[in-house]
Amino acid sequence: MKVIFILVAASLLVASGFLVAFLWAVRNGQYDDDYTPSVRILFDEDKVPENNIDIEQSDDDSLAESDNT
């Protein structure tokens, strides 16, 4: 029975530590960004390489050379 009291006390100590850490994070502004997540999807840009056509042509040339031999 003593072990249960020790475990309950230890769990309350750990839980209070997490509560203090959470309150510290809230007071220091860790959760203040409300705007960015709502507009992040609007600015999603996938950059395409400018030399995409050159890569395709060089692949076709190498295939044509291997077919000739």
PDB file of N, CA, C and O in Angstrom:
ATOM      1  N   MET A   1       0.822  -1.194   0.000  1.00  0.00           N
ATOM      2  CA  MET A   1       0.000   0.000   0.000  1.00  0.00           C
ATOM      3  C   MET A   1       0.872   1.267   0.000  1.00  0.00           C
ATOM      4  O   MET A   1       0.476   2.299  -0.541  1.00  0.00           O
ATOM      5  N   LYS A   2       2.028   1.176   0.596  1.00  0.00           N
ATOM      6  CA  LYS A   2       2.931   2.331   0.626  1.00  0.00           C
ATOM      7  C   LYS A   2       3.433   2.664  -0.774  1.00  0.00           C
ATOM      8  O   LYS A   2       3.682   3.826  -1.093  1.00  0.00           O
ATOM      9  N   VAL A   3       3.579   1.636  -1.604  1.00  0.00           N
ATOM     10  CA  VAL A   3       4.077   1.841  -2.968  1.00  0.00           C
ATOM     11  C   VAL A   3       3.084   2.663  -3.773  1.00  0.00           C
ATOM     12  O   VAL A   3       3.486   3.505  -4.576  1.00  0.00           O
ATOM     13  N   ILE A   4       1.805   2.432  -3.571  1.00  0.00           N
ATOM     14  CA  ILE A   4       0.774   3.191  -4.299  1.00  0.00           C
ATOM     15  C   ILE A   4       0.858   4.672  -3.932  1.00  0.00           C
ATOM     16  O   ILE A   4       0.752   5.532  -4.806  1.00  0.00           O
ATOM     17  N   PHE A   5       1.047   4.976  -2.651  1.00  0.00           N
ATOM     18  CA  PHE A   5       1.165   6.372  -2.235  1.00  0.00           C
ATOM     19  C   PHE A   5       2.416   7.028  -2.832  1.00  0.00           C
ATOM     20  O   PHE A   5       2.389   8.197  -3.217  1.00  0.00           O
ATOM     21  N   ILE A   6       3.489   6.276  -2.903  1.00  0.00           N
ATOM     22  CA  ILE A   6       4.718   6.808  -3.496  1.00  0.00           C
ATOM     23  C   ILE A   6       4.517   7.066  -4.987  1.00  0.00           C
ATOM     24  O   ILE A   6       4.949   8.097  -5.503  1.00  0.00           O
ATOM     25  N   LEU A   7       3.861   6.130  -5.683  1.00  0.00           N
ATOM     26  CA  LEU A   7       3.626   6.307  -7.114  1.00  0.00           C
ATOM     27  C   LEU A   7       2.670   7.458  -7.398  1.00  0.00           C
ATOM     28  O   LEU A   7       2.871   8.202  -8.358  1.00  0.00           O
ATOM     29  N   VAL A   8       1.641   7.614  -6.587  1.00  0.00           N
ATOM     30  CA  VAL A   8       0.711   8.731  -6.763  1.00  0.00           C
ATOM     31  C   VAL A   8       1.432  10.053  -6.522  1.00  0.00           C
ATOM     32  O   VAL A   8       1.223  11.013  -7.264  1.00  0.00           O
ATOM     33  N   ALA A   9       2.255  10.111  -5.521  1.00  0.00           N
ATOM     34  CA  ALA A   9       3.008  11.344  -5.231  1.00  0.00           C
ATOM     35  C   ALA A   9       3.974  11.654  -6.372  1.00  0.00           C
ATOM     36  O   ALA A   9       4.109  12.810  -6.773  1.00  0.00           O
ATOM     37  N   ALA A  10       4.642  10.638  -6.893  1.00  0.00           N
ATOM     38  CA  ALA A  10       5.582  10.858  -7.999  1.00  0.00           C
ATOM     39  C   ALA A  10       4.839  11.318  -9.253  1.00  0.00           C
ATOM     40  O   ALA A  10       5.311  12.208  -9.960  1.00  0.00           O
ATOM     41  N   SER A  11       3.687  10.719  -9.531  1.00  0.00           N
ATOM     42  CA  SER A  11       2.933  11.127 -10.719  1.00  0.00           C
ATOM     43  C   SER A  11       2.391  12.544 -10.579  1.00  0.00           C
ATOM     44  O   SER A  11       2.353  13.285 -11.561  1.00  0.00           O
ATOM     45  N   LEU A  12       1.977  12.929  -9.388  1.00  0.00           N
ATOM     46  CA  LEU A  12       1.529  14.310  -9.174  1.00  0.00           C
ATOM     47  C   LEU A  12       2.687  15.294  -9.334  1.00  0.00           C
ATOM     48  O   LEU A  12       2.501  16.402  -9.838  1.00  0.00           O
ATOM     49  N   LEU A  13       3.857  14.893  -8.912  1.00  0.00           N
ATOM     50  CA  LEU A  13       5.035  15.744  -9.070  1.00  0.00           C
ATOM     51  C   LEU A  13       5.375  15.940 -10.547  1.00  0.00           C
ATOM     52  O   LEU A  13       5.660  17.056 -10.980  1.00  0.00           O
ATOM     53  N   VAL A  14       5.343  14.855 -11.315  1.00  0.00           N
ATOM     54  CA  VAL A  14       5.633  14.939 -12.750  1.00  0.00           C
ATOM     55  C   VAL A  14       4.555  15.754 -13.464  1.00  0.00           C
ATOM     56  O   VAL A  14       4.871  16.580 -14.320  1.00  0.00           O
ATOM     57  N   ALA A  15       3.285  15.528 -13.118  1.00  0.00           N
ATOM     58  CA  ALA A  15       2.191  16.264 -13.746  1.00  0.00           C
ATOM     59  C   ALA A  15       2.283  17.758 -13.432  1.00  0.00           C
ATOM     60  O   ALA A  15       2.031  18.590 -14.304  1.00  0.00           O
ATOM     61  N   SER A  16       2.637  18.094 -12.215  1.00  0.00           N
ATOM     62  CA  SER A  16       2.779  19.516 -11.884  1.00  0.00           C
ATOM     63  C   SER A  16       3.959  20.134 -12.630  1.00  0.00           C
ATOM     64  O   SER A  16       3.912  21.308 -12.995  1.00  0.00           O
ATOM     65  N   GLY A  17       5.006  19.360 -12.859  1.00  0.00           N
ATOM     66  CA  GLY A  17       6.129  19.859 -13.653  1.00  0.00           C
ATOM     67  C   GLY A  17       5.715  20.173 -15.084  1.00  0.00           C
ATOM     68  O   GLY A  17       6.097  21.206 -15.633  1.00  0.00           O
ATOM     69  N   PHE A  18       4.925  19.272 -15.695  1.00  0.00           N
ATOM     70  CA  PHE A  18       4.431  19.530 -17.039  1.00  0.00           C
ATOM     71  C   PHE A  18       3.485  20.720 -17.068  1.00  0.00           C
ATOM     72  O   PHE A  18       3.492  21.484 -18.034  1.00  0.00           O
ATOM     73  N   LEU A  19       2.671  20.894 -16.034  1.00  0.00           N
ATOM     74  CA  LEU A  19       1.770  22.051 -15.972  1.00  0.00           C
ATOM     75  C   LEU A  19       2.558  23.352 -15.878  1.00  0.00           C
ATOM     76  O   LEU A  19       2.208  24.337 -16.529  1.00  0.00           O
ATOM     77  N   VAL A  20       3.604  23.364 -15.085  1.00  0.00           N
ATOM     78  CA  VAL A  20       4.448  24.566 -14.972  1.00  0.00           C
ATOM     79  C   VAL A  20       5.133  24.865 -16.307  1.00  0.00           C
ATOM     80  O   VAL A  20       5.213  26.025 -16.713  1.00  0.00           O
ATOM     81  N   ALA A  21       5.621  23.840 -16.988  1.00  0.00           N
ATOM     82  CA  ALA A  21       6.267  24.048 -18.287  1.00  0.00           C
ATOM     83  C   ALA A  21       5.270  24.572 -19.314  1.00  0.00           C
ATOM     84  O   ALA A  21       5.613  25.438 -20.119  1.00  0.00           O
ATOM     85  N   PHE A  22       4.043  24.061 -19.297  1.00  0.00           N
ATOM     86  CA  PHE A  22       3.022  24.538 -20.225  1.00  0.00           C
ATOM     87  C   PHE A  22       2.656  25.990 -19.944  1.00  0.00           C
ATOM     88  O   PHE A  22       2.551  26.792 -20.872  1.00  0.00           O
ATOM     89  N   LEU A  23       2.465  26.329 -18.694  1.00  0.00           N
ATOM     90  CA  LEU A  23       2.128  27.714 -18.345  1.00  0.00           C
ATOM     91  C   LEU A  23       3.273  28.662 -18.703  1.00  0.00           C
ATOM     92  O   LEU A  23       3.023  29.780 -19.152  1.00  0.00           O
ATOM     93  N   TRP A  24       4.503  28.242 -18.516  1.00  0.00           N
ATOM     94  CA  TRP A  24       5.654  29.066 -18.902  1.00  0.00           C
ATOM     95  C   TRP A  24       5.645  29.305 -20.409  1.00  0.00           C
ATOM     96  O   TRP A  24       5.900  30.422 -20.859  1.00  0.00           O
ATOM     97  N   ALA A  25       5.351  28.253 -21.201  1.00  0.00           N
ATOM     98  CA  ALA A  25       5.334  28.390 -22.656  1.00  0.00           C
ATOM     99  C   ALA A  25       4.219  29.327 -23.104  1.00  0.00           C
ATOM    100  O   ALA A  25       4.416  30.124 -24.020  1.00  0.00           O
ATOM    101  N   VAL A  26       3.070  29.244 -22.480  1.00  0.00           N
ATOM    102  CA  VAL A  26       1.956  30.121 -22.850  1.00  0.00           C
ATOM    103  C   VAL A  26       2.275  31.572 -22.508  1.00  0.00           C
ATOM    104  O   VAL A  26       1.989  32.469 -23.301  1.00  0.00           O
ATOM    105  N   ARG A  27       2.851  31.809 -21.365  1.00  0.00           N
ATOM    106  CA  ARG A  27       3.169  33.185 -20.961  1.00  0.00           C
ATOM    107  C   ARG A  27       4.286  33.801 -21.793  1.00  0.00           C
ATOM    108  O   ARG A  27       4.348  35.023 -21.930  1.00  0.00           O
ATOM    109  N   ASN A  28       5.165  32.980 -22.349  1.00  0.00           N
ATOM    110  CA  ASN A  28       6.261  33.502 -23.167  1.00  0.00           C
ATOM    111  C   ASN A  28       5.902  33.592 -24.641  1.00  0.00           C
ATOM    112  O   ASN A  28       6.766  33.913 -25.457  1.00  0.00           O
ATOM    113  N   GLY A  29       4.655  33.318 -25.006  1.00  0.00           N
ATOM    114  CA  GLY A  29       4.206  33.529 -26.372  1.00  0.00           C
ATOM    115  C   GLY A  29       4.483  32.397 -27.335  1.00  0.00           C
ATOM    116  O   GLY A  29       4.575  32.635 -28.539  1.00  0.00           O
ATOM    117  N   GLN A  30       4.618  31.181 -26.855  1.00  0.00           N
ATOM    118  CA  GLN A  30       4.896  30.065 -27.748  1.00  0.00           C
ATOM    119  C   GLN A  30       3.696  29.702 -28.624  1.00  0.00           C
ATOM    120  O   GLN A  30       3.864  29.081 -29.673  1.00  0.00           O
ATOM    121  N   TYR A  31       2.499  30.079 -28.207  1.00  0.00           N
ATOM    122  CA  TYR A  31       1.285  29.695 -28.933  1.00  0.00           C
ATOM    123  C   TYR A  31       0.552  30.907 -29.500  1.00  0.00           C
ATOM    124  O   TYR A  31      -0.667  30.853 -29.660  1.00  0.00           O
ATOM    125  N   ASP A  32       1.246  31.988 -29.808  1.00  0.00           N
ATOM    126  CA  ASP A  32       0.604  33.215 -30.265  1.00  0.00           C
ATOM    127  C   ASP A  32       0.359  33.282 -31.765  1.00  0.00           C
ATOM    128  O   ASP A  32      -0.395  34.151 -32.203  1.00  0.00           O
ATOM    129  N   ASP A  33       0.946  32.423 -32.565  1.00  0.00           N
ATOM    130  CA  ASP A  33       0.842  32.521 -34.016  1.00  0.00           C
ATOM    131  C   ASP A  33      -0.476  31.915 -34.507  1.00  0.00           C
ATOM    132  O   ASP A  33      -0.588  30.703 -34.687  1.00  0.00           O
ATOM    133  N   ASP A  34      -1.470  32.783 -34.718  1.00  0.00           N
ATOM    134  CA  ASP A  34      -2.771  32.316 -35.202  1.00  0.00           C
ATOM    135  C   ASP A  34      -2.944  32.560 -36.694  1.00  0.00           C
ATOM    136  O   ASP A  34      -3.816  31.951 -37.313  1.00  0.00           O
ATOM    137  N   TYR A  35      -2.146  33.426 -37.280  1.00  0.00           N
ATOM    138  CA  TYR A  35      -2.344  33.829 -38.674  1.00  0.00           C
ATOM    139  C   TYR A  35      -1.654  32.898 -39.671  1.00  0.00           C
ATOM    140  O   TYR A  35      -2.250  32.547 -40.690  1.00  0.00           O
ATOM    141  N   THR A  36      -0.443  32.501 -39.407  1.00  0.00           N
ATOM    142  CA  THR A  36       0.355  31.753 -40.376  1.00  0.00           C
ATOM    143  C   THR A  36      -0.260  30.414 -40.791  1.00  0.00           C
ATOM    144  O   THR A  36      -0.278  30.122 -41.986  1.00  0.00           O
ATOM    145  N   PRO A  37      -0.762  29.588 -39.875  1.00  0.00           N
ATOM    146  CA  PRO A  37      -1.306  28.302 -40.328  1.00  0.00           C
ATOM    147  C   PRO A  37      -2.503  28.436 -41.263  1.00  0.00           C
ATOM    148  O   PRO A  37      -2.708  27.574 -42.117  1.00  0.00           O
ATOM    149  N   SER A  38      -3.289  29.483 -41.124  1.00  0.00           N
ATOM    150  CA  SER A  38      -4.474  29.619 -41.967  1.00  0.00           C
ATOM    151  C   SER A  38      -4.141  30.051 -43.389  1.00  0.00           C
ATOM    152  O   SER A  38      -4.923  29.791 -44.303  1.00  0.00           O
ATOM    153  N   VAL A  39      -3.008  30.701 -43.598  1.00  0.00           N
ATOM    154  CA  VAL A  39      -2.647  31.149 -44.943  1.00  0.00           C
ATOM    155  C   VAL A  39      -1.463  30.389 -45.530  1.00  0.00           C
ATOM    156  O   VAL A  39      -1.044  30.683 -46.650  1.00  0.00           O
ATOM    157  N   ARG A  40      -0.920  29.429 -44.809  1.00  0.00           N
ATOM    158  CA  ARG A  40       0.240  28.690 -45.296  1.00  0.00           C
ATOM    159  C   ARG A  40      -0.081  27.936 -46.582  1.00  0.00           C
ATOM    160  O   ARG A  40       0.776  27.824 -47.458  1.00  0.00           O
ATOM    161  N   ILE A  41      -1.298  27.418 -46.710  1.00  0.00           N
ATOM    162  CA  ILE A  41      -1.673  26.659 -47.897  1.00  0.00           C
ATOM    163  C   ILE A  41      -1.746  27.561 -49.127  1.00  0.00           C
ATOM    164  O   ILE A  41      -1.587  27.076 -50.248  1.00  0.00           O
ATOM    165  N   LEU A  42      -1.980  28.844 -48.948  1.00  0.00           N
ATOM    166  CA  LEU A  42      -2.097  29.757 -50.078  1.00  0.00           C
ATOM    167  C   LEU A  42      -0.754  30.061 -50.727  1.00  0.00           C
ATOM    168  O   LEU A  42      -0.708  30.421 -51.903  1.00  0.00           O
ATOM    169  N   PHE A  43       0.335  29.922 -49.985  1.00  0.00           N
ATOM    170  CA  PHE A  43       1.650  30.275 -50.493  1.00  0.00           C
ATOM    171  C   PHE A  43       2.521  29.057 -50.772  1.00  0.00           C
ATOM    172  O   PHE A  43       3.746  29.168 -50.800  1.00  0.00           O
ATOM    173  N   ASP A  44       1.916  27.917 -50.975  1.00  0.00           N
ATOM    174  CA  ASP A  44       2.670  26.700 -51.245  1.00  0.00           C
ATOM    175  C   ASP A  44       3.154  26.732 -52.686  1.00  0.00           C
ATOM    176  O   ASP A  44       2.351  26.666 -53.617  1.00  0.00           O
ATOM    177  N   GLU A  45       4.456  26.832 -52.868  1.00  0.00           N
ATOM    178  CA  GLU A  45       5.035  26.924 -54.199  1.00  0.00           C
ATOM    179  C   GLU A  45       5.984  25.760 -54.425  1.00  0.00           C
ATOM    180  O   GLU A  45       6.905  25.530 -53.641  1.00  0.00           O
ATOM    181  N   ASP A  46       5.749  25.033 -55.500  1.00  0.00           N
ATOM    182  CA  ASP A  46       6.684  23.996 -55.912  1.00  0.00           C
ATOM    183  C   ASP A  46       7.545  24.562 -57.025  1.00  0.00           C
ATOM    184  O   ASP A  46       7.041  24.911 -58.093  1.00  0.00           O
ATOM    185  N   LYS A  47       8.826  24.652 -56.779  1.00  0.00           N
ATOM    186  CA  LYS A  47       9.727  25.237 -57.770  1.00  0.00           C
ATOM    187  C   LYS A  47      10.120  24.181 -58.786  1.00  0.00           C
ATOM    188  O   LYS A  47      10.566  23.091 -58.426  1.00  0.00           O
ATOM    189  N   VAL A  48       9.951  24.513 -60.060  1.00  0.00           N
ATOM    190  CA  VAL A  48      10.295  23.627 -61.158  1.00  0.00           C
ATOM    191  C   VAL A  48      11.628  24.094 -61.722  1.00  0.00           C
ATOM    192  O   VAL A  48      11.797  25.287 -61.975  1.00  0.00           O
ATOM    193  N   PRO A  49      12.575  23.190 -61.925  1.00  0.00           N
ATOM    194  CA  PRO A  49      13.855  23.621 -62.494  1.00  0.00           C
ATOM    195  C   PRO A  49      13.675  24.193 -63.899  1.00  0.00           C
ATOM    196  O   PRO A  49      12.871  23.697 -64.689  1.00  0.00           O
ATOM    197  N   GLU A  50      14.432  25.236 -64.193  1.00  0.00           N
ATOM    198  CA  GLU A  50      14.299  25.901 -65.491  1.00  0.00           C
ATOM    199  C   GLU A  50      14.846  25.056 -66.625  1.00  0.00           C
ATOM    200  O   GLU A  50      14.416  25.221 -67.767  1.00  0.00           O
ATOM    201  N   ASN A  51      15.768  24.166 -66.354  1.00  0.00           N
ATOM    202  CA  ASN A  51      16.373  23.365 -67.407  1.00  0.00           C
ATOM    203  C   ASN A  51      15.699  22.002 -67.525  1.00  0.00           C
ATOM    204  O   ASN A  51      16.360  21.016 -67.851  1.00  0.00           O
ATOM    205  N   ASN A  52      14.421  21.930 -67.270  1.00  0.00           N
ATOM    206  CA  ASN A  52      13.679  20.678 -67.335  1.00  0.00           C
ATOM    207  C   ASN A  52      13.658  20.127 -68.758  1.00  0.00           C
ATOM    208  O   ASN A  52      13.720  18.912 -68.946  1.00  0.00           O
ATOM    209  N   ILE A  53      13.571  20.999 -69.765  1.00  0.00           N
ATOM    210  CA  ILE A  53      13.522  20.561 -71.160  1.00  0.00           C
ATOM    211  C   ILE A  53      14.868  19.968 -71.562  1.00  0.00           C
ATOM    212  O   ILE A  53      14.907  18.973 -72.286  1.00  0.00           O
ATOM    213  N   ASP A  54      15.972  20.561 -71.107  1.00  0.00           N
ATOM    214  CA  ASP A  54      17.303  20.056 -71.432  1.00  0.00           C
ATOM    215  C   ASP A  54      17.499  18.632 -70.895  1.00  0.00           C
ATOM    216  O   ASP A  54      18.114  17.798 -71.559  1.00  0.00           O
ATOM    217  N   ILE A  55      16.989  18.363 -69.725  1.00  0.00           N
ATOM    218  CA  ILE A  55      17.136  17.040 -69.140  1.00  0.00           C
ATOM    219  C   ILE A  55      16.385  16.010 -69.966  1.00  0.00           C
ATOM    220  O   ILE A  55      16.898  14.919 -70.217  1.00  0.00           O
ATOM    221  N   GLU A  56      15.171  16.349 -70.390  1.00  0.00           N
ATOM    222  CA  GLU A  56      14.382  15.415 -71.186  1.00  0.00           C
ATOM    223  C   GLU A  56      15.048  15.155 -72.540  1.00  0.00           C
ATOM    224  O   GLU A  56      15.057  14.019 -73.015  1.00  0.00           O
ATOM    225  N   GLN A  57      15.603  16.192 -73.162  1.00  0.00           N
ATOM    226  CA  GLN A  57      16.246  16.019 -74.458  1.00  0.00           C
ATOM    227  C   GLN A  57      17.518  15.192 -74.324  1.00  0.00           C
ATOM    228  O   GLN A  57      17.798  14.363 -75.190  1.00  0.00           O
ATOM    229  N   SER A  58      18.287  15.392 -73.276  1.00  0.00           N
ATOM    230  CA  SER A  58      19.516  14.627 -73.112  1.00  0.00           C
ATOM    231  C   SER A  58      19.192  13.158 -72.845  1.00  0.00           C
ATOM    232  O   SER A  58      19.948  12.283 -73.267  1.00  0.00           O
ATOM    233  N   ASP A  59      18.093  12.867 -72.159  1.00  0.00           N
ATOM    234  CA  ASP A  59      17.686  11.486 -71.949  1.00  0.00           C
ATOM    235  C   ASP A  59      17.291  10.832 -73.265  1.00  0.00           C
ATOM    236  O   ASP A  59      17.616   9.669 -73.505  1.00  0.00           O
ATOM    237  N   ASP A  60      16.586  11.578 -74.125  1.00  0.00           N
ATOM    238  CA  ASP A  60      16.191  11.040 -75.421  1.00  0.00           C
ATOM    239  C   ASP A  60      17.410  10.802 -76.309  1.00  0.00           C
ATOM    240  O   ASP A  60      17.456   9.812 -77.039  1.00  0.00           O
ATOM    241  N   ASP A  61      18.394  11.693 -76.255  1.00  0.00           N
ATOM    242  CA  ASP A  61      19.614  11.536 -77.048  1.00  0.00           C
ATOM    243  C   ASP A  61      20.394  10.307 -76.602  1.00  0.00           C
ATOM    244  O   ASP A  61      20.915   9.566 -77.435  1.00  0.00           O
ATOM    245  N   SER A  62      20.477  10.086 -75.304  1.00  0.00           N
ATOM    246  CA  SER A  62      21.219   8.930 -74.828  1.00  0.00           C
ATOM    247  C   SER A  62      20.511   7.631 -75.188  1.00  0.00           C
ATOM    248  O   SER A  62      21.169   6.618 -75.425  1.00  0.00           O
ATOM    249  N   LEU A  63      19.194   7.642 -75.232  1.00  0.00           N
ATOM    250  CA  LEU A  63      18.449   6.458 -75.656  1.00  0.00           C
ATOM    251  C   LEU A  63      18.653   6.189 -77.135  1.00  0.00           C
ATOM    252  O   LEU A  63      18.786   5.039 -77.552  1.00  0.00           O
ATOM    253  N   ALA A  64      18.677   7.257 -77.928  1.00  0.00           N
ATOM    254  CA  ALA A  64      18.869   7.100 -79.369  1.00  0.00           C
ATOM    255  C   ALA A  64      20.258   6.563 -79.670  1.00  0.00           C
ATOM    256  O   ALA A  64      20.419   5.746 -80.577  1.00  0.00           O
ATOM    257  N   GLU A  65      21.274   7.012 -78.918  1.00  0.00           N
ATOM    258  CA  GLU A  65      22.635   6.534 -79.134  1.00  0.00           C
ATOM    259  C   GLU A  65      22.764   5.063 -78.753  1.00  0.00           C
ATOM    260  O   GLU A  65      23.487   4.317 -79.413  1.00  0.00           O
ATOM    261  N   SER A  66      22.078   4.639 -77.702  1.00  0.00           N
ATOM    262  CA  SER A  66      22.192   3.244 -77.293  1.00  0.00           C
ATOM    263  C   SER A  66      21.449   2.327 -78.258  1.00  0.00           C
ATOM    264  O   SER A  66      21.804   1.154 -78.374  1.00  0.00           O
ATOM    265  N   ASP A  67      20.432   2.824 -78.949  1.00  0.00           N
ATOM    266  CA  ASP A  67      19.700   2.027 -79.918  1.00  0.00           C
ATOM    267  C   ASP A  67      20.514   1.812 -81.200  1.00  0.00           C
ATOM    268  O   ASP A  67      20.361   0.792 -81.871  1.00  0.00           O
ATOM    269  N   ASN A  68      21.377   2.774 -81.534  1.00  0.00           N
ATOM    270  CA  ASN A  68      22.166   2.687 -82.754  1.00  0.00           C
ATOM    271  C   ASN A  68      23.293   1.663 -82.641  1.00  0.00           C
ATOM    272  O   ASN A  68      23.770   1.165 -83.660  1.00  0.00           O
ATOM    273  N   THR A  69      23.710   1.354 -81.471  1.00  0.00           N
ATOM    274  CA  THR A  69      24.861   0.442 -81.319  1.00  0.00           C
ATOM    275  C   THR A  69      24.449  -0.987 -81.242  1.00  0.00           C
ATOM    276  O   THR A  69      25.299  -1.869 -81.114  1.00  0.00           O
TER     277      THR A  69
END
